[in-house]
Structure formats: structure tokens, C-alpha cells
Amino acid sequence: MATPAEWIAGARPRTLPAATAPVLIGSAAAGQAGAFAFGRALLALGVALALQVGVNYANDYSDGVRGTDLDRVGPLRLTASGVARPGHVRAAAFAAFGVAGLLGLWLTWLSGHWWLLAVGAACVAAAWFYTGGKRPYGYAGLGEVGVFVFFGLVATLGTTYTQAGRLTWPSVLGAVGVGLIACALLMVNNLRDIPTDVVAGKRTLAVRLGDDRARRAYVAGIWLPLLLGAACAFWAPWSLLVVLLAAPALLLTLPVMAGARGKLLVPVLAGTGMFELGFGVLLALGLALSA
């Protein structure tokens, strides 16, 4: 039976910045529009974090029962390692989705936009079918599309919309930027796993692109958001704070372009998660200071 520490490790806490950053940006964009609502921002953060934990457990379960995770580098896999029963990991995933659903229902009630329930249902479906079901889209090279849409556009713009009732250009640019970093996070994860994914028949985008082009895609996913964040300065001058991330961006992309593999990519994966959080914090701060 898995220990509490193993359950926490299985939730992959290093990925949680991917859920936090878009909520920070979306809330700051709402604040710039004069409509920041702390309670709704907190609910949006709860939804995002619960969905992230849910998708992590769901991926652990689905990849584990398929045998994809039998020989992986990186964080503990509860199912593949045998420390937790597959059914228990699946139940944990759906428990997290249930928490996200309840918080999302509360947020929808406060905002009064009931059509957002359909968006929430789509989020849960996308989280499960990334590696779950008979034809998981993550195995077909579409994982980055799902991440960009749901952990970039939906998370950021949904946060802004539930508070302000409208979207703004900084929220859109921030959503695209944070979505690209989320894609880079997934890309470097899958770049690390190319050898085992090929054997398991998992055709991620990294596998489809090949090692060299996957590395270049990662670099683009790190640097383009800085340009988008800086472009927000047309509406919020303090958004230029994001250029402070140029040095971390260089430190992340150098080992990737130098050909780092396997365990050497684990620090890059962790650093990319922190880079996404840094992007969210600095852009949100820039929007807030410019309000």
C-alpha cells in the first residue's frame, strides 16, 4: 500500500505551477479591467490545481495498466511500480476531478455564466482521454494541443471571464504565452521519454518530430512567451518585467540544445515548471502595477 509521501509524489507536485500560472495571469488581467474578485480567483485556482492532480493520477493509471511506464526516468509511478493498486490510482484521479467539478460549479454559480459547465466537462474529458480510453489522444501526438487549449487558453481566459465578464488583450496574450510554456513542459517530458515511448508505441509529438525538432520546439515554447508578455506593455507598461526571465530561459534551453538526455533532462523539467510560475508571477505583477 502506498504511503502518503508516495501519493504526494505520484501527484507530481512539480507540475502544479502549470496550473497556478494561468490563474495568476487571468486574475491580474481581470484586475486591470477593474473587476478582480479574490473569491473567484481562489476558486479558479482550486479548479486548476485539482484538474492538474487529477490528470497526473489519470496518466499514472492509464500508462501503468498499458505498460508504458515500466521503464521510465523521473518521478514515482504509483501503478507501474506496484506501490498502489490500479483501481486506487483511478479512484484518486476521479476524486480530484470531483473536487474540480464542485469548485467549478460554485464558480459558475457566482459568475452566472452557466454555459461554462460545458467547458468544465470538456476539461475533465480532456484530462482523462489524454492517456485513457481506447484511443488516447496523447498517444497520437496531440497532447500539446490539449495542454495549450486547456492549461493555456481555457485556464487563463476562463479565470478572467468569470471575474470580469469579458476578455482583454493582455489576457489573450498571456493565455497564449502560458499555454506555450505548458507545451514546452510537456515537450521536454516527452523528449526525455522518447526511447521508452517508441518501444511502447506511444506516438507523442516529440516522437513524431524526432529528437532534433523536438528540442527546437521546446526552445520556441520558452522564448516566444517572453515576446508575447513584453507585447502586453502596449496596454500594461509594467508587463516588461517578463524580460527578467531571459537569463533563466537561456539556462533552460542551453542543455536541451546541447543534447541532454535521460536523467539530465529531469532538472530541465523541474526548471521549466518554475519558469512557467515565474512567467505567471511577473506578468501578473506587471498587469497589477499597470492597473
C-alpha positions, -999 to 999 in steps of 0.1 A, spaced: 0 0 0 14 34 -10 24 58 18 11 94 20 45 105 7 43 82 -23 8 95 -31 21 131 -29 50 121 -52 25 104 -76 5 136 -78 37 152 -94 38 184 -74 64 198 -98 37 202 -124 14 223 -102 30 256 -114 14 248 -148 -20 251 -130 -11 282 -109 4 305 -136 -26 309 -158 -49 317 -129 -24 344 -117 -24 360 -152 -61 357 -157 -69 372 -123 -44 401 -129 -60 408 -163 -94 409 -146 -79 434 -121 -65 456 -148 -101 457 -162 -113 468 -128 -130 435 -119 -107 415 -97 -126 392 -73 -105 374 -48 -130 347 -40 -135 337 -77 -97 338 -82 -93 314 -53 -120 291 -67 -104 292 -102 -70 282 -86 -87 253 -68 -102 241 -100 -69 243 -119 -49 225 -92 -75 197 -88 -76 192 -125 -38 190 -127 -36 165 -99 -64 145 -115 -47 144 -149 -15 133 -132 -31 104 -114 -51 95 -145 -19 94 -166 -3 73 -139 -32 48 -140 -36 46 -178 1 45 -187 6 20 -159 -20 -5 -170 -8 -2 -206 28 -10 -196 41 24 -209 56 33 -175 75 1 -169 109 16 -176 108 54 -171 131 81 -157 116 107 -134 90 108 -106 74 78 -90 48 59 -110 23 45 -85 7 20 -108 37 8 -128 59 5 -96 32 -16 -79 31 5 -47 -6 13 -53 -34 -8 -69 -45 5 -103 -81 9 -91 -70 30 -62 -50 53 -85 -80 56 -108 -102 64 -78 -78 91 -68 -80 106 -103 -117 108 -102 -118 121 -67 -96 150 -79 -119 155 -109 -148 156 -85 -132 183 -64 -126 203 -96 -162 198 -106 -176 210 -73 -154 241 -72 -162 248 -108 -199 245 -101 -195 271 -73 -175 294 -96 -201 291 -123 -229 299 -99 -211 331 -88 -203 342 -123 -238 334 -136 -224 320 -169 -239 285 -168 -226 276 -202 -192 273 -185 -203 240 -171 -198 225 -206 -163 239 -207 -157 223 -173 -170 189 -186 -147 192 -216 -117 199 -193 -124 167 -174 -129 147 -206 -96 161 -220 -78 152 -188 -90 116 -188 -87 108 -225 -52 122 -227 -39 87 -219 -72 70 -211 -97 52 -232 -92 31 -263 -77 58 -284 -59 83 -261 -50 115 -280 -18 118 -261 -6 87 -278 -14 102 -312 8 133 -308 -20 157 -298 -10 161 -261 4 196 -267 -28 207 -284 -48 196 -253 -23 213 -229 -23 245 -249 -61 247 -251 -69 237 -215 -39 247 -195 -33 279 -215 -64 294 -232 -92 279 -210 -75 283 -177 -63 319 -183 -93 332 -202 -118 314 -181 -103 330 -150 -106 364 -165 -141 359 -178 -155 346 -146 -144 378 -129 -147 405 -155 -173 391 -178 -152 399 -208 -117 393 -222 -88 417 -227 -58 417 -250 -34 411 -221 -54 381 -210 -53 367 -246 -16 373 -250 -9 359 -215 -30 329 -222 -11 321 -254 22 326 -237 15 305 -207 0 278 -230 32 277 -250 53 272 -218 29 244 -207 35 228 -241 73 232 -235 69 215 -202 52 185 -218 77 185 -247 107 182 -225 90 155 -205 83 135 -237 117 143 -251 132 126 -221 109 96 -227 113 92 -265 132 59 -262 107 42 -240 77 57 -258 89 44 -291 91 9 -277 56 12 -261 41 25 -293 33 59 -277 35 84 -306 39 117 -287 46 149 -306 82 145 -295 84 110 -311 67 123 -343 90 153 -346 122 134 -337 148 144 -312 163 174 -330 130 191 -340 115 183 -305 144 202 -289 138 232 -312 101 232 -304 110 233 -267 132 263 -272 104 281 -291 80 273 -263 103 290 -238 113 321 -258 81 331 -277 61 337 -244 86 363 -234 79 382 -266 41 379 -260 45 390 -224 65 420 -235 39 428 -261 14 433 -232 33 465 -225 11 483 -251 -17 480 -225 3 475 -193 38 490 -194 50 471 -163 45 438 -183 81 443 -195 90 427 -162 88 393 -180 121 401 -197 138 393 -164 132 357 -174 157 359 -203 185 346 -182 165 316 -168 153 309 -204 189 307 -216 198 284 -187 170 260 -196 174 260 -233 212 255 -234 213 219 -221 184 210 -243 201 223 -274 234 207 -262 217 173 -264 210 165 -227 191 131 -224 175 109 -198 182 119 -162 200 151 -174 166 164 -185 149 160 -151 163 193 -138 152 210 -170 117 196 -165 116 210 -129 131 243 -141 105 246 -168 77 243 -143 93 270 -122 98 291 -153 61 289 -160 53 300 -125 78 329 -128 62 340 -161 28 339 -144 40 359 -113 59 385 -133 33 391 -159 6 392 -132 26 417 -112 32 438 -143 -5 439 -151 -14 447 -115 12 475 -113 -2 490 -145 -38 489 -134 
